[in-house]
Structures are given as structure tokens and as C-alpha cells.
Amino acid sequence: MFNRHGTPRERIDVLRKVPFFEGLSTHSLSHIDQHLDELHVREGRVLMSQGDGAYEAFIIADGVAEVRKNGEVLRDTDIGELIGEIGILKNSLRTATVVAKTPMRLLVFNSNQMRGLLSEDKKVADRVEENMKRHLEGR
């Protein structure tokens, strides 16, 4: 389902834009990149549906998606944002529906890849936890 496209350097440049990866060394980012796959989606594709199981999380490399909860639009996503982490970290169902508003390029962690990374890197784990709290607060 997922393929690796682009050069490692391009993917690392995307990771540098992710707020909770800010300040990490190229070596650390290269390690994170090894846990990622890449996905290109068309406008209108549902990336996740509220109430479904959570099997992957996405870092938005390019494009915009709309986040909806209980049918209400909450916000649009930003490049470099991590989405879908709540269900993985809380071992719960998806808390929101996310739909691509434009064609998108996504960097994808499956749940095992994400858990492996977080167990290996405390700094990243702490930052992902902060990101999850913001999303639970609707930000």
C-alpha cells in the first residue's frame, strides 16, 4: 500500500518542518526516516474516519486536509503536522475524520513503527505526547 518515494534528504527536509522534530540532528532525523513510508493521495480521499481503528499516523509533507469531529469542521491541517497519533498512543478508535482538501504527500508510520520510534527516543516521545494533547484540546 505504501511506497518510499523521494530521496532520504527530501524526506528529512520535511521532517525538519515537523514542530516536535525541531532541533533534532540529521542523524536522529535519518533514524526517524527509516520508520516511514510515503503515500500520495488525491483530493477528497478520506485519510481516517472517526470511530475507525487506528493503524497508522501521518506527517503532512505537502497539501491540506480538513479535520472533522461529529460532522463539524474543526480546522485545516498544516504542512509538517502529525495526525492520527491519538488512536495509536491511546490504543483507541479514531477521534476525528480527516479528508484531503488538496492532493497530498504524506509520510506514514504504521502503529508498530511509531511505537518502536517512541520507545527508542524519549525526546520525540515527549513531543508526540504534547502534540496529542493539543489535538485532544481541538487545536
N, C-alpha and C positions, 0 to 999 in steps of 0.2 A: 504493500500500500504506500509506503513512504520510500523516498529515494534521497540520496545525498547529491545535491547539485551545488554549483558554485565552488569556489576554492575555499580551503580552510581559512585563508586570510579574509575573504569576503564575509564568511560566517562569523569570524572573530570580530570583525568591524561591527557587525550587527550586535553581537553580544556586548560590545563596549557601550552601546546605546541603552542597554537594559539597566535601569537605575540600580538594582541591587547587585549588579556585577561591576558597577563603577569602582575604579581604583584597583581592580584585580590585575595581576600581572598577566602578560601574554602567555606565560606558561600555564597559569591557572585557567585562563580562557581556552587554551588549547585542550586542556583536560576536559572542560565542560563540553567543548565541541564534540569530543569523542562520544558523548552520551546523546547526541542529537541526530535526528533525521530531518529531512526537508520536505515540505509539501507546498504545492501551488494549487490554489483554489480559485474558482470563478465567483463573480458577484452573485449573491443570492444563496450561496452554499451555507447550510447550517453546520457550524463547527461543533456545536454541542447544544443539547436540548435540556431544559430544566426538568429534573426528575429522572434523567437517564443515568446509567452508571458512568463512573469517571475512570477512563483508561489511559488518558494522555493529557498533557498540558502543552500549551503553545506559547512561543515567543513570536511576537509580530515583527517580522523583518521588513515587510512592506505592505501597504494597504490599510484599510479601515474596516472595522466590524462594529456592529451595533449590539449592545448588551441589553437584554430584556429580562424582566422578572415579573412573573404573573401577568404577562402580556403588556406590561408598561415599559416603555423605553427608558432606561436609566442613563445611558451615556454612550459615547463612541469611544473606541479604543485608540491608543497611541502607538506609534512605532516604538519598538523596544519593550512593550508591555508584556508581562506574563499573564496568561489567562488559563483557567481550567485547573489551577493548582488546589483549589479548596476541596474538591471531591477526592483528590488523591491524598492530600495531607490529613483530611478528617475521615478518610475511608467512608465517604458518604455519597449520596446522589448529587448530580449537578444542581447548583443553586440558581443558575440563570441559563437563558438561551442566548447564544451568540451567533449572529448571522453576518456573513461577509457583505459589506456595502459596496466594495470595490474588489477587483481581482487582488488576491493576497498571496504573499510568500510567507510561509510560517516555518519556524524551527520547532520541532516536535520532540518532546520527551514522552516515552511511554511511562507508565506508572513505576515499573521496575527501574528504569533508567533514572527517573527523578529521585526515587527513594535511595538508590545507590549513590548518586551525587550528593544528596543531602547528608547521608551518613558519613561521607568522606570529607566533607568541607563544612565545618561549623559556621564559618563566616557567611557562606552562601545560604546555609540552612536558616540562620537568623534573619537574613534579608528576605528570604522567601516567606518566612513566618510573618514579618512586618507587612509584606505585600498582601498576604492573605487577610490580615486584619483590616487593611484599608478596603479591600473588596467586600468584606463582610459588612463594613460600615456604609457601603454604597458608593465608595469613592474609587 
